[in-house]
């Protein structure tokens, strides 16, 4: 009887320990998470969709991103300011396709322009910072670099996302530790105005069994709260990645199609 009882205890303990091992995640801290997922993405492309919610405002984007050590290349369409606009990120430069109704402002009626947050042309001055952020907020390598610089792991475990088994990581991102590398959706002016009122932003990352991002969520509700918005106001950027291994050849527009709007 004693031998049988002892064998039962051993079997139960073995089952429990096996369950604990199966629940273990790949990374124990924020830096290891960022390094591991970035390494897994290198040279790969995926499709993505992004849903931005800020109070009553909602915006959607979709496209493809190819991650490389030299920088992410990205092609996307977004409903910026209520009108669809096509963007490309290549060689760390953002290009926007000018709506046909506004091409008379571009010499030669060329369809593409470079966009810069500090640009002197009217297009960049009005929308440069927003468009630059729209493009770069979909770059998973940029989000993970912010985790590496300023993230603290607060929890981890396993979850199912759209029927796919995933590792789920919860983090806090220290706004002050990011310096000038601001999270998507935040301008330098906003950070300066809210300095001291917003400390950390919650972030969640889901990885598949190849350590590739499935979803990244940045919670900007603390920013709304610090600016005096009602407690019920939500602000989130939810980006989902799928079909890692997609073939994507994302290039800057041809030079002959890029115009320059004269400075006003």
Secondary structure, 3 states (H helix, E strand, C coil): CHHHHHHHHHHHHHHHHHHHHHHCCCCCCHHHHHHHHHHHHCCCEEEEEEEEEECCEEEEEEEEEECCCCCCEEEEEECHHHCCEEEEEECCEEEEECCHHHHHHCHHHCCEEEECCCCCEHHHHHHHHHHHHHHHCCCHHHHHHHHHHHEEEEEEEEEEECCEEEEEEEEEEECHHHCCCCCCCCCHHHHHHHCCCCCEEEEEEEECCCCCEEEEEEECHHHHHHCCCCCCCCEEEEEEEECCCCCCCCCCCCHHHEECCCEC
